[in-house]
Amino acid sequence: MSENRQMVIGWLMEPAGTHHAGWQVSADQPDTAHDIRHFAKMAQEAEAAKLDFIFQADAASIRPGPIDAVSRQLTYANMLEPFTQMAALSQLTSKIGLVSTACTSFWEPFNLARLASSVDHISGGRFGWNVVTGRHPMAAPNYGHDSIAHSDRYKRAHEFTDVVLGLWDSYEDDAFCRDPQSGHYFDPAKIHPLYHEGEYYKVRGPMPLGRTPQGHPVLVQAGSSGPGKDFAARFGEVIFSINGTVEKAGAFYEDIKGRMAHYGRERDEMRVLSALVVVVRETTQEAIDAFEDMQQRLHPELMKHTVSYDLETDVMDLDIDDYVTVDRLPAEANSSKSGDAVLREWLTQRPMTVRELYFEFCQSRSSKTVHGSPAEVADVMEEWFAAGVTDGFMLMFPLESGMRDFGRLVVPELQRRGLFRQDYEGNTLRDHLGLKRPEWKARPS
Ligand SMILES: Cc1cc2nc3c(=O)[nH]c(=O)nc-3n(C[C@H](O)[C@H](O)[C@H](O)COP(=O)(O)O)c2cc1C
């Protein structure tokens, strides 16, 4: 590991913060949920703080369940389509990386390959695709499916991603010879149709778009189950890790990097980022008070509904302070195997109330959480980074002001400690991450 290793920092953007009551704070002002100027402001704040990338999650559906509870949340209820959003933001920023989520269970690989490649060109090589297999089952009926089983999702994802990578290499890097002498715009020997016929997809290719400034968009991923980690080890270039302690993060880091050799990859071809929930203010007490103010605004029906959704079991019949026991968990979780494993461990130790589950699990999904002063936040980041259990952090801010607070209070502290860049040194997302541009690869045809 090099002496001057710097952390990678990404941000999971939410227009009003990740806290479920976030939208209520600005309810007397115009709605910003689908206002690109609001997102531009957010992206520019992150760029001023020299972050590696901003990130847009997706579920392609509002949450299922009793409409009275569902209608109390902004998340996934009113949002821009993430690829369109990042294409627009690429024109309103100049350096920061842009990562959008799309689901392999529902999209066609040709659409995905073409859109992602276009956004990578449009942004000058700043785009990444967050490959998800769909933690959110409610999207399936929007695409003509009843549901998609966890085991099948990852099998499909492998084939889907193989096809996408093949389409991204439809042309060799120097295919566009534009030779008036011969009259060839492109060299006929340097275009490569795919002729893919697999278990799930039949795609001829080629894709009518050349390789991008980064070779291809960065592949981002967050699987934590066995099949999820294998997928990550094979394809992932940025991986999100959800772990609440240094020990667990270390075990995950070694596990996932250890799996890479099997796929012929070097450990340095991947950046593992730990999810970190941050509320930062000048003093610890101010941070605690700011968060507590939000907690007071939560409606019990919303909390019960979120617990039902995240535990994949209906607890709407319980009161908010009733206990949930381990036997209420489903025999087999389908949404997130890794989330289910955490819950099973906790509830086996002791029953927890619905309220506790909402606070302890749903609000962070068991990620490390810091509510504190700039030094306290920087201390946690430094401790994890120095321990070698992470290459950086995926930030989530419950408060709408989160990015501004972090940029103003924590980034200078990280820079002072020599842990984070003073300025961008390159132009592409790969440059920021220190990842090599992938070579063009011939596929068997
Ligand atoms: C920071 C972060 C962001 C995520 N964003 C999404 C998302 O936008 N859409 C989605 O379906 N899943 C998302 N996930 C969930 C993962 O894709 C994955 O399903 C989850 O980590 C469980 O892994 P498993 O499927 O291997 O059990 C995200 C996970 C993390 C840690």
Ligand as a Chemical Component Dictionary entry (heavy atoms), coordinates in Angstrom:
data_LIG
# 
_chem_comp.id                   LIG 
_chem_comp.type                 NON-POLYMER 
_chem_comp.pdbx_formal_charge   0 
_chem_comp.three_letter_code    LIG 
# 
loop_
_chem_comp_atom.comp_id 
_chem_comp_atom.atom_id 
_chem_comp_atom.alt_atom_id 
_chem_comp_atom.type_symbol 
_chem_comp_atom.charge 
_chem_comp_atom.model_Cartn_x 
_chem_comp_atom.model_Cartn_y 
_chem_comp_atom.model_Cartn_z 
_chem_comp_atom.pdbx_ordinal 
LIG C1  C1  C 0 -24.745 2.235  -0.903 1  
LIG C2  C2  C 0 -25.713 1.238  -1.500 2  
LIG C3  C3  C 0 -26.586 1.633  -2.495 3  
LIG C4  C4  C 0 -27.501 0.725  -3.057 4  
LIG N1  N1  N 0 -28.347 1.148  -4.024 5  
LIG C5  C5  C 0 -29.256 0.290  -4.545 6  
LIG C6  C6  C 0 -30.184 0.735  -5.519 7  
LIG O1  O1  O 0 -30.176 1.889  -5.926 8  
LIG N2  N2  N 0 -31.088 -0.157 -6.001 9  
LIG C7  C7  C 0 -31.110 -1.484 -5.583 10 
LIG O2  O2  O 0 -31.944 -2.249 -6.075 11 
LIG N3  N3  N 0 -30.252 -1.921 -4.640 12 
LIG C8  C8  C 0 -29.334 -1.067 -4.124 13 
LIG N4  N4  N 0 -28.471 -1.502 -3.164 14 
LIG C9  C9  C 0 -28.580 -2.893 -2.710 15 
LIG C10 C10 C 0 -27.545 -3.792 -3.347 16 
LIG O3  O3  O 0 -27.615 -3.750 -4.757 17 
LIG C11 C11 C 0 -27.728 -5.245 -2.883 18 
LIG O4  O4  O 0 -28.957 -5.763 -3.307 19 
LIG C12 C12 C 0 -27.695 -5.327 -1.398 20 
LIG O5  O5  O 0 -26.473 -4.787 -0.938 21 
LIG C13 C13 C 0 -27.861 -6.779 -0.937 22 
LIG O6  O6  O 0 -26.912 -7.623 -1.505 23 
LIG P1  P1  P 0 -27.318 -9.075 -1.906 24 
LIG O7  O7  O 0 -28.319 -8.931 -3.011 25 
LIG O8  O8  O 0 -26.034 -9.715 -2.393 26 
LIG O9  O9  O 0 -27.884 -9.710 -0.688 27 
LIG C14 C14 C 0 -27.535 -0.623 -2.602 28 
LIG C15 C15 C 0 -26.649 -1.017 -1.583 29 
LIG C16 C16 C 0 -25.747 -0.116 -1.036 30 
LIG C17 C17 C 0 -24.812 -0.583 0.028  31 
# 
loop_
_chem_comp_bond.comp_id 
_chem_comp_bond.atom_id_1 
_chem_comp_bond.atom_id_2 
_chem_comp_bond.value_order 
_chem_comp_bond.pdbx_ordinal 
LIG C1  C2  SING 1  
LIG C2  C3  SING 2  
LIG C2  C16 DOUB 3  
LIG C3  C4  DOUB 4  
LIG C4  N1  SING 5  
LIG C4  C14 SING 6  
LIG N1  C5  DOUB 7  
LIG C5  C6  SING 8  
LIG C5  C8  SING 9  
LIG C6  O1  DOUB 10 
LIG C6  N2  SING 11 
LIG N2  C7  SING 12 
LIG C7  O2  DOUB 13 
LIG C7  N3  SING 14 
LIG N3  C8  DOUB 15 
LIG C8  N4  SING 16 
LIG N4  C9  SING 17 
LIG N4  C14 SING 18 
LIG C9  C10 SING 19 
LIG C10 O3  SING 20 
LIG C10 C11 SING 21 
LIG C11 O4  SING 22 
LIG C11 C12 SING 23 
LIG C12 O5  SING 24 
LIG C12 C13 SING 25 
LIG C13 O6  SING 26 
LIG O6  P1  SING 27 
LIG P1  O7  DOUB 28 
LIG P1  O8  SING 29 
LIG P1  O9  SING 30 
LIG C14 C15 DOUB 31 
LIG C15 C16 SING 32 
LIG C16 C17 SING 33 
# 
